[in-house]
Amino acid sequence: MLLSAVNQAARAAEGESRQKFFTQDVNGTLLDIEVQTRELSSQIRSGVYAYLASFLPCSKDTLVKRARKLHLYEQGGRLKEPLQKLKEAIGRAMPEQMAKYQDECQAHTQAKVAKMLEEEKDKEQRERMCSDEEEDEEKGGRRIMGPRKKFQWNDEIRELLCHVVRLKLESYDLERNNRTQSWEDYVKAFLDAEVKPLWPKGWMQAR
């Protein structure tokens, strides 16, 4: 099957200049070859592209770069649907969580007002009963911390996120020759740029 794809690309290249070589059909064949050889050793992959280049008006390096570019483009397209599914699942989960957060904010405000009233009452009592020195010792009451936006994960959203990250990691090997970052930084950059914005602002951090 692989040899057939090679011969197909060779026939398509006959009579074509280098600029016109990468037609839609040739790109499709080259992408098929890239996918089929992904699990082979680097030495065998190199031999395949060297053999293919011997029939074509371009070098092996040009073929390899083109194949990687096509595969990356395909990977980017493969991410669109999973990212959309993740966005929709988040959208279904957010109304309940935002309502709960608003309730917590309201409770916090009520507790804060009650604390302020209590402190004012205590202050009036201290002014009547305590000296200034004793009052200083009583200052610094406990602060009531406000509620935080904390997203509650469910199995569906966690599974969709993992699927998206796995697909993105498949592109790491293709891009790492042009990158100096580790796979951890590669994934973090992806999460920051394309995944975190799926949540309303303030509800998710990349870490």
C-alpha positions in Angstrom: 0.0 0.0 0.0 2.8 2.4 0.8 4.7 1.6 -2.4 1.5 2.2 -4.3 1.2 5.6 -2.7 4.8 6.4 -3.6 4.3 5.5 -7.3 1.1 7.5 -7.3 2.9 10.6 -6.2 5.7 9.9 -8.7 3.3 9.7 -11.6 1.6 12.9 -10.4 4.9 14.7 -10.5 5.7 13.9 -14.1 6.2 17.0 -16.1 5.5 19.3 -13.2 7.9 22.0 -11.9 8.8 22.1 -8.3 6.5 25.1 -7.7 3.5 23.2 -9.1 4.4 19.8 -7.7 2.4 20.0 -4.4 -1.0 19.7 -5.8 -4.0 18.7 -3.7 -3.6 15.1 -4.8 0.1 15.0 -4.1 -0.5 16.6 -0.7 -3.1 14.0 0.1 -0.8 11.2 -0.9 2.1 12.7 1.1 -0.1 13.0 4.2 -1.1 9.3 3.8 2.6 8.4 3.7 3.3 10.5 6.8 0.5 8.8 8.7 1.4 5.3 7.6 5.1 5.7 8.6 4.5 7.4 12.0 5.2 4.2 13.9 8.2 3.2 11.9 11.8 3.8 13.1 13.4 7.1 12.1 15.9 5.2 9.9 13.1 3.5 7.9 11.1 6.7 7.6 14.2 8.5 6.3 14.7 5.7 3.7 11.0 6.0 2.6 11.3 9.7 2.0 14.7 9.3 0.3 13.2 6.7 -2.1 10.2 8.9 -2.8 12.4 12.0 -3.5 14.4 10.0 -6.1 11.3 10.1 -8.3 10.3 13.7 -7.5 11.4 17.2 -8.4 12.3 18.1 -4.7 14.7 16.9 -2.0 14.0 14.5 0.8 14.2 17.3 3.4 11.6 19.3 1.4 9.3 16.3 1.5 9.8 15.7 5.2 9.0 19.3 6.0 6.0 19.4 3.8 4.7 16.1 5.3 5.1 17.4 8.8 3.3 20.7 7.9 0.4 18.8 6.4 0.1 16.6 9.4 0.2 19.5 11.8 -2.6 21.2 9.8 -4.6 18.0 10.0 -4.0 17.8 13.7 -5.2 21.4 14.1 -8.4 20.5 12.3 -8.9 17.4 14.4 -8.9 19.6 17.5 -11.8 21.8 16.4 -14.6 19.3 17.2 -13.2 18.1 20.6 -12.6 21.7 21.6 -16.2 22.6 20.6 -17.5 19.6 22.6 -15.5 20.7 25.7 -16.8 24.3 25.3 -20.4 23.0 25.1 -20.0 20.8 28.2 -18.5 23.7 30.1 -21.5 25.9 29.0 -23.9 23.3 30.4 -22.1 23.2 33.7 -21.6 26.9 34.3 -25.2 28.3 35.0 -25.5 26.1 38.2 -22.0 26.9 39.3 -22.4 30.7 38.7 -25.7 30.7 40.6 -24.0 28.9 43.5 -21.2 31.5 43.4 -23.7 34.4 43.5 -25.4 32.9 46.5 -22.1 32.6 48.2 -21.3 36.2 47.4 -24.6 37.3 48.8 -24.0 35.3 52.0 -20.6 36.8 52.3 -21.9 40.3 51.9 -24.5 39.7 54.6 -21.9 38.2 56.9 -19.6 41.2 56.3 -22.4 43.7 57.1 -23.3 41.7 60.3 -19.6 41.7 61.3 -19.3 45.4 60.8 -22.4 46.0 62.9 -21.0 43.8 65.6 -17.7 45.5 65.6 -19.4 48.9 65.8 -21.4 47.7 68.8 -18.3 46.3 70.5 -16.4 49.5 69.8 -19.1 51.5 71.6 -19.0 49.2 74.6 -15.2 49.3 74.8 -15.3 53.1 74.6 -17.5 53.1 77.7 -15.8 50.3 79.6 -12.1 50.0 78.5 -9.0 52.2 78.5 -7.2 53.1 75.3 -4.5 50.5 76.1 -7.0 47.7 76.5 -8.7 48.8 73.3 -5.5 48.4 71.3 -5.1 44.9 72.5 -8.6 44.0 71.3 -8.0 45.3 67.7 -7.3 43.0 64.7 -10.4 40.8 64.6 -10.6 37.9 62.1 -11.2 38.9 58.5 -14.0 37.2 56.6 -12.6 35.9 53.3 -14.7 36.3 50.2 -15.9 33.4 48.1 -13.6 32.2 45.3 -14.6 31.2 41.8 -13.8 27.5 41.9 -14.9 25.3 39.0 -16.4 22.0 40.0 -15.2 19.3 37.6 -17.4 16.4 36.4 -16.4 13.2 34.6 -17.5 14.4 31.2 -15.5 17.6 31.2 -12.4 15.9 32.6 -12.6 13.2 30.0 -13.1 15.8 27.2 -10.1 17.8 28.4 -7.8 14.8 28.5 -8.9 13.8 25.0 -8.0 17.3 23.7 -4.6 17.3 25.4 -3.8 13.8 24.1 -4.6 15.0 20.5 -2.4 18.1 21.0 0.5 16.0 22.3 0.5 14.0 19.1 1.7 17.2 17.4 4.6 17.7 19.8 7.0 15.4 18.0 6.2 17.1 14.7 6.9 20.6 16.1 9.7 19.9 18.5 12.4 20.3 15.9 11.4 23.9 15.6 10.9 24.4 19.3 13.1 24.5 22.4 10.3 24.2 24.9 9.6 21.0 26.9 6.4 19.1 26.4 5.1 20.5 29.7 5.6 24.1 28.5 4.2 23.1 25.1 1.0 21.8 26.7 0.8 24.8 29.1 1.0 27.3 26.2 -1.8 25.4 24.5 -4.0 25.4 27.6 -3.4 29.1 28.1 -4.1 30.1 24.5 -6.9 27.7 23.5 -8.4 25.9 26.4 -8.6 28.3 29.3 -10.6 30.8 27.3 -13.4 28.2 27.0 -14.3 29.1 30.6 -15.8 32.5 31.7 -13.0 34.9 32.8 -11.7 34.1 36.3 -13.1 30.6 36.5 -10.0 28.6 35.3 -6.2 28.8 35.5 -3.9 26.8 33.2 -2.1 25.2 36.1 
